[in-house]
Amino acid sequence: MKAVQILGEPSSPTVATNNEITKPVPKDAEILIKVHAAGITGDEITWPEPYNRATRIPGHDISGIVSELGPNYNGPLKVGHEIFAMISADRGEGQAEYAICTGNEVALKPKSISHAEAAALPIPLLTAYEALLDHGGIKSGMRVFITGASGSVGILAVQIAKWKFGAHVVGLASAQHHETLRKMGADEVFDYKIEGWETQFDKVGLVFDTVGGKVLEKCWKVVEDNGTLITIGDPAPSWAFGQGVAPEAVDHPGVRYKHFILSPESERLSQLGEMIDGGLVKPLKVEVFPFDDSVKAWAYARQRGRGNKAVISFV
């Protein structure tokens, strides 16, 4: 079968295509998916997991059709069902004609969108929702600040915070994206390129940072003393994963802060898919590349400020 591979080492990786990968066979309760489209997470090329797999196949966000069920599968899915899925970080291998999933990774695809649009959604959609609700404790009327608001995770977080939870949303993005963000539900939008943006608006009860680095450092200045700061910035801050105390916490002892990494959750993915079909949240705009242009697709996905989510088509 056809598949994308990440070759070389993390310090000097190369994206390649391979037409002679062995098609996987589902065992136990696994599910074999005929992949129609696979989303690209550009930072995955720096993750250790792809380099630890014999196949070197990346990819976690997919959309396609159930092709075969393992002998011990007894869940609700049937051969022929259209699905979208987030494959766990340790397994990956989604950027191929066929991919193996487990039951907790798969949900029925939203009917109102294409496979390409669906393949762009699982990780960004699940990340935004988990950050805001599980870690951020978002409530109606809360002031929420979202950095990287025009990115895949950010623009979904803006919509969820506004239309699902009724928050007052403040976004941070380059000026070219401000009009779109206002249409998506942002009440205030500021340009990260303007010096001193962190002093231009009232403090917030919840910060959801998708950028990290210097932007994350400035976020401590905008969160209320008893507020919450959630980040998925990459690389992770020095204090992530229990590695110590954030230096800024000395001056902000009442602020709760957390960095997290997402895990699959099929029931929630299904609920979020219903939000897409119900029109509460709009899907991401996608840039679709045929399999033969996978190298170009990865180059596009690695660009900052690209606007659209890169997706590889396998049909």
RODO-2510 file (C-alpha; in nm, 4 decimals, decimal comma):
residues 315
     n   res          X          Y          Z
     1     m     0,0000     0,0000     0,0000
     2     k     0,0966     0,3648    -0,0278
     3     a     0,2255     0,5483     0,2793
     4     v     0,4192     0,8539     0,3904
     5     q     0,7425     0,7988     0,5831
     6     i     0,9681     1,0184     0,7951
     7     l     1,3259     0,9119     0,7312
     8     g     1,6561     1,0204     0,8823
     9     e     1,6847     1,1449     1,2387
    10     p     1,4980     1,4172     1,4338
    11     s     1,7895     1,6547     1,3736
    12     s     1,7726     1,6083     0,9951
    13     p     1,4418     1,4456     0,8956
    14     t     1,3209     1,3772     0,5440
    15     v     0,9637     1,3155     0,4294
    16     a     0,9223     1,0497     0,1612
    17     t     0,6535     0,8357    -0,0015
    18     n     0,6572     0,4580    -0,0343
    19     n     0,4227     0,2500    -0,2525
    20     e     0,5314    -0,0889    -0,1174
    21     i     0,4343    -0,0892     0,2504
    22     t     0,2616    -0,4055     0,3719
    23     k    -0,1094    -0,3581     0,4368
    24     p    -0,1869    -0,4080     0,8086
    25     v    -0,4253    -0,6775     0,9329
    26     p    -0,6550    -0,6052     1,2296
    27     k    -0,6125    -0,8401     1,5248
    28     d    -0,8088    -0,8806     1,8477
    29     a    -1,0542    -0,5872     1,8667
    30     e    -0,8716    -0,3624     1,6211
    31     i    -1,0390    -0,1777     1,3338
    32     l    -0,8885    -0,1469     0,9861
    33     i    -0,9689     0,1830     0,8165
    34     k    -0,9417     0,2515     0,4452
    35     v    -0,8054     0,6032     0,4729
    36     h    -0,9591     0,8637     0,2442
    37     a    -0,7695     1,1585     0,3953
    38     a    -0,5111     1,2206     0,6663
    39     g    -0,4350     1,5476     0,8424
    40     i    -0,0801     1,6645     0,9084
    41     t     0,0485     1,7898     1,2418
    42     g     0,3628     1,9717     1,1309
    43     d     0,5430     1,9369     1,4631
    44     e     0,5191     1,5572     1,4520
    45     i     0,8388     1,5518     1,2506
    46     t     1,0170     1,6549     1,5749
    47     w     0,8426     1,3985     1,7973
    48     p     1,0315     1,0831     1,9015
    49     e     0,7461     0,8428     1,8230
    50     p     0,7772     0,8232     1,4405
    51     y     1,1451     0,7358     1,4719
    52     n     1,0662     0,4490     1,7092
    53     r     0,8384     0,2733     1,4594
    54     a     0,9753     0,0240     1,2086
    55     t     0,7481     0,1656     0,9399
    56     r     0,8353     0,5319     1,0100
    57     i     0,4762     0,6208     0,9067
    58     p     0,3452     0,9407     1,0728
    59     g    -0,0121     1,0562     1,1128
    60     h    -0,2819     1,0566     1,3789
    61     d    -0,5807     1,2401     1,2284
    62     i    -0,7658     1,0383     0,9663
    63     s    -1,1018     1,0049     0,7960
    64     g    -1,2176     0,7078     0,5952
    65     i    -1,4293     0,3941     0,5852
    66     v    -1,4266     0,0868     0,8085
    67     s    -1,2706    -0,1833     0,5906
    68     e    -1,2357    -0,4787     0,8280
    69     l    -1,2944    -0,5609     1,1941
    70     g    -1,0683    -0,7689     1,4162
    71     p    -1,1986    -1,1110     1,5272
    72     n    -1,2728    -0,9910     1,8821
    73     y    -1,4337    -0,6572     1,7964
    74     n    -1,7889    -0,6276     1,9353
    75     g    -1,8489    -0,2526     1,9210
    76     p    -2,1040    -0,0483     1,7254
    77     l    -1,9029     0,0032     1,4065
    78     k    -1,9738    -0,1945     1,0900
    79     v    -1,7800    -0,2428     0,7684
    80     g    -1,8669     0,0489     0,5418
    81     h    -1,9239     0,3050     0,8172
    82     e    -1,7681     0,6454     0,7492
    83     i    -1,5496     0,7473     1,0425
    84     f    -1,2933     0,9986     1,1607
    85     a    -1,0340     0,9175     1,4219
    86     m    -0,7456     1,0306     1,6355
    87     i    -0,4844     0,7549     1,6535
    88     s    -0,2811     0,7663     1,9755
    89     a     0,0620     0,9301     1,9698
    90     d     0,2559     0,6102     2,0336
    91     r     0,0968     0,4205     1,7413
    92     g     0,0346     0,6748     1,4649
    93     e     0,0703     0,5337     1,1115
    94     g    -0,2339     0,7230     0,9855
    95     q    -0,0788     0,8613     0,6669
    96     a    -0,1288     0,5456     0,4654
    97     e    -0,3933     0,3835     0,2466
    98     y    -0,4941     0,1654     0,5411
    99     a    -0,4564     0,2319     0,9128
   100     i    -0,5250     0,0389     1,2317
   101     c    -0,7414     0,2002     1,5002
   102     t    -0,8752     0,0918     1,8373
   103     g    -1,2340     0,1432     1,9442
   104     n    -1,1578     0,4393     2,1707
   105     e    -1,0011     0,6310     1,8798
   106     v    -1,2878     0,6215     1,6292
   107     a    -1,6190     0,8048     1,5887
   108     l    -1,8689     0,8339     1,3059
   109     k    -1,7693     1,1098     1,0639
   110     p    -1,9832     1,4254     1,0681
   111     k    -2,2222     1,3892     0,7746
   112     s    -2,2098     1,7547     0,6725
   113     i    -1,8389     1,7673     0,5854
   114     s    -1,5983     1,5938     0,3485
   115     h    -1,3393     1,3336     0,4439
   116     a    -1,0676     1,5953     0,3912
   117     e    -1,2384     1,8357     0,6316
   118     a    -1,2986     1,5576     0,8836
   119     a    -0,9344     1,4459     0,8722
   120     a    -0,8258     1,7943     0,9786
   121     l    -1,0312     1,7936     1,2975
   122     p    -0,9695     1,5230     1,5601
   123     i    -0,6553     1,6481     1,7372
   124     p    -0,7345     2,0236     1,7150
   125     l    -1,0991     1,9735     1,8126
   126     l    -1,0309     1,7403     2,1055
   127     t    -0,7412     1,9575     2,2248
   128     a    -0,9466     2,2766     2,2269
   129     y    -1,2348     2,1173     2,4143
   130     e    -1,0191     1,9417     2,6743
   131     a    -0,8176     2,2566     2,7409
   132     l    -1,1205     2,4781     2,7910
   133     l    -1,3441     2,2415     2,9864
   134     d    -1,1389     1,9757     3,1640
   135     h    -0,8357     2,1861     3,2512
   136     g    -0,9679     2,5412     3,2210
   137     g    -1,3024     2,5024     3,3951
   138     i    -1,4651     2,7408     3,1475
   139     k    -1,8007     2,8903     3,2463
   140     s    -2,0567     3,1178     3,0848
   141     g    -1,9500     3,4823     3,0983
   142     m    -1,5864     3,4022     3,1812
   143     r    -1,3203     3,6118     3,0087
   144     v    -1,1026     3,3744     2,8068
   145     f    -0,7786     3,4647     2,6261
   146     i    -0,6633     3,2405     2,3399
   147     t    -0,3196     3,2772     2,1804
   148     g    -0,2511     3,1536     1,8294
   149     a    -0,6214     3,2142     1,7777
   150     s    -0,6014     3,1774     1,3993
   151     g    -0,4303     2,8375     1,4168
   152     s    -0,6076     2,5040     1,3912
   153     v    -0,6545     2,4601     1,7662
   154     g    -0,7032     2,8304     1,8345
   155     i    -0,9817     2,8991     1,5867
   156     l    -1,1771     2,5970     1,7102
   157     a    -1,1200     2,7072     2,0704
   158     v    -1,2570     3,0532     1,9890
   159     q    -1,5778     2,9008     1,8523
   160     i    -1,6219     2,6490     2,1335
   161     a    -1,5566     2,9082     2,4044
   162     k    -1,8058     3,1499     2,2511
   163     w    -2,0865     2,9361     2,1115
   164     k    -2,0748     2,6295     2,3388
   165     f    -1,9884     2,7934     2,6709
   166     g    -2,0906     3,1578     2,6270
   167     a    -1,7538     3,3045     2,7240
   168     h    -1,6164     3,6506     2,6439
   169     v    -1,3356     3,5624     2,4035
   170     v    -1,0150     3,7599     2,3556
   171     g    -0,7918     3,6358     2,0735
   172     l    -0,4274     3,6930     1,9813
   173     a    -0,3302     3,6619     1,6142
   174     s    -0,1740     3,8586     1,3308
   175     a    -0,3884     4,1428     1,1967
   176     q    -0,4782     3,9654     0,8713
   177     h    -0,6875     3,7129     1,0675
   178     h    -0,8778     3,9558     1,2912
   179     e    -1,1878     3,9913     1,0741
   180     t    -1,2266     3,6135     1,0433
   181     l    -1,1838     3,5662     1,4174
   182     r    -1,4536     3,8212     1,4929
   183     k    -1,6883     3,6349     1,2593
   184     m    -1,6030     3,3131     1,4434
   185     g    -1,7001     3,4658     1,7776
   186     a    -1,4037     3,6575     1,9188
   187     d    -1,5168     3,9664     2,1129
   188     e    -1,1713     4,1283     2,1131
   189     v    -0,8674     4,0540     1,8971
   190     f    -0,5099     4,1795     1,9346
   191     d    -0,2003     4,1599     1,7160
   192     y     0,0904     3,9659     1,8663
   193     k     0,3288     4,1698     1,6494
   194     i     0,2380     4,4905     1,8360
   195     e     0,4668     4,5513     2,1320
   196     g     0,2805     4,5610     2,4612
   197     w    -0,0283     4,3669     2,3525
   198     e    -0,0423     4,2145     2,6995
   199     t    -0,1331     4,5539     2,8490
   200     q    -0,4115     4,6398     2,6032
   201     f    -0,7056     4,4542     2,7613
   202     d    -0,8540     4,3657     3,0991
   203     k    -0,7268     4,0544     3,2729
   204     v    -0,8936     3,7200     3,2103
   205     g    -0,9976     3,4241     3,4200
   206     l    -0,8638     3,1679     3,1734
   207     v    -0,5694     3,1717     2,9343
   208     f    -0,5397     2,9012     2,6693
   209     d    -0,1970     2,9340     2,5101
   210     t    -0,1298     2,7390     2,1909
   211     v     0,2032     2,9056     2,1111
   212     g     0,4458     2,8819     2,4039
   213     g     0,7807     3,0588     2,4384
   214     k     0,7771     3,4372     2,4751
   215     v     0,4014     3,4501     2,4210
   216     l     0,3482     3,2135     2,7138
   217     e     0,5721     3,4283     2,9332
   218     k     0,3578     3,7339     2,8606
   219     c     0,0387     3,5397     2,9311
   220     w     0,1188     3,5490     3,3020
   221     k     0,0608     3,9250     3,2872
   222     v    -0,2963     3,8915     3,1587
   223     v    -0,4347     3,6178     3,3855
   224     e    -0,6220     3,7103     3,7030
   225     d    -0,4624     3,6297     4,0386
   226     n    -0,6974     3,3357     4,0932
   227     g    -0,7179     3,2403     3,7263
   228     t    -0,6016     2,9463     3,5179
   229     l    -0,3309     2,9219     3,2511
   230     i    -0,3331     2,6230     3,0162
   231     t    -0,0662     2,5746     2,7505
   232     i     0,0047     2,3249     2,4753
   233     g     0,3040     2,5248     2,3510
   234     d     0,5756     2,3266     2,1764
   235     p     0,8432     2,2886     2,2970
   236     a     0,6865     2,2354     2,6368
   237     p     0,7820     2,4790     2,9152
   238     s     1,0508     2,3743     3,1613
   239     w     0,7943     2,3011     3,4311
   240     a     0,5800     2,0639     3,2226
   241     f     0,5282     1,6998     3,3215
   242     g     0,6049     1,7646     3,6874
   243     q     0,9526     1,9003     3,6168
   244     g     0,9298     2,1836     3,8682
   245     v     0,7561     2,5106     3,9415
   246     a     0,6975     2,7819     3,6822
   247     p     0,9267     3,0786     3,7641
   248     e     0,6333     3,3166     3,7134
   249     a     0,4336     3,1373     3,9830
   250     v     0,6410     3,3121     4,2504
   251     d     0,4694     3,6407     4,1629
   252     h     0,1361     3,4733     4,0790
   253     p     0,0839     3,2162     4,3557
   254     g    -0,2914     3,1920     4,3015
   255     v    -0,2736     3,1013     3,9331
   256     r    -0,3336     2,7383     3,8404
   257     y    -0,1232     2,6334     3,5425
   258     k    -0,0894     2,3193     3,3351
   259     h     0,0645     2,1792     3,0189
   260     f    -0,1043     1,8704     2,8787
   261     i    -0,0863     1,6190     2,5979
   262     l    -0,4029     1,4832     2,4441
   263     s    -0,5273     1,1244     2,4499
   264     p    -0,7956     0,9759     2,2219
   265     e    -1,1568     0,9689     2,3423
   266     s    -1,4109     0,8348     2,0962
   267     e    -1,7243     0,9352     2,2884
   268     r    -1,6150     1,2969     2,3087
   269     l    -1,5051     1,2964     1,9446
   270     s    -1,8546     1,1777     1,8558
   271     q    -2,0119     1,4599     2,0582
   272     l    -1,7873     1,7159     1,8923
   273     g    -1,8763     1,5749     1,5525
   274     e    -2,2405     1,6429     1,6351
   275     m    -2,1455     2,0049     1,7112
   276     i    -1,9993     2,0286     1,3609
   277     d    -2,3135     1,8835     1,2027
   278     g    -2,5297     2,1134     1,4150
   279     g    -2,3460     2,4211     1,2869
   280     l    -2,2250     2,5287     1,6307
   281     v    -1,8621     2,5004     1,5205
   282     k    -1,7389     2,5477     1,1648
   283     p    -1,4797     2,3031     1,0265
   284     l    -1,1273     2,4143     0,9493
   285     k    -1,0360     2,5328     0,6028
   286     v    -0,8147     2,2724     0,4410
   287     e    -0,5467     2,2586     0,1742
   288     v    -0,5733     1,9155     0,0129
   289     f    -0,2712     1,7485    -0,1498
   290     p    -0,2796     1,4217    -0,3468
   291     f    -0,0632     1,1423    -0,2064
   292     d     0,2037     1,1949    -0,4728
   293     d     0,2497     1,5506    -0,3409
   294     s     0,2939     1,4430     0,0216
   295     v     0,6378     1,6039     0,0459
   296     k     0,4855     1,9363    -0,0629
   297     a     0,2017     1,8817     0,1840
   298     w     0,4447     1,8437     0,4721
   299     a     0,6404     2,1514     0,3639
   300     y     0,3148     2,3475     0,3615
   301     a     0,2123     2,2109     0,7024
   302     r     0,5420     2,3264     0,8541
   303     q     0,4832     2,6892     0,7507
   304     r     0,3685     2,9241     1,0247
   305     g     0,0698     3,1434     0,9478
   306     r    -0,0283     2,9283     0,6490
   307     g    -0,4022     2,9757     0,7080
   308     n    -0,5342     2,6336     0,6042
   309     k    -0,4816     2,2877     0,7522
   310     a    -0,2780     2,0519     0,5333
   311     v    -0,4467     1,7235     0,4416
   312     i    -0,3247     1,4351     0,2245
   313     s    -0,5807     1,2580     0,0049
   314     f    -0,5438     0,8825    -0,0467
   315     v    -0,8343     0,8331    -0,2891
***
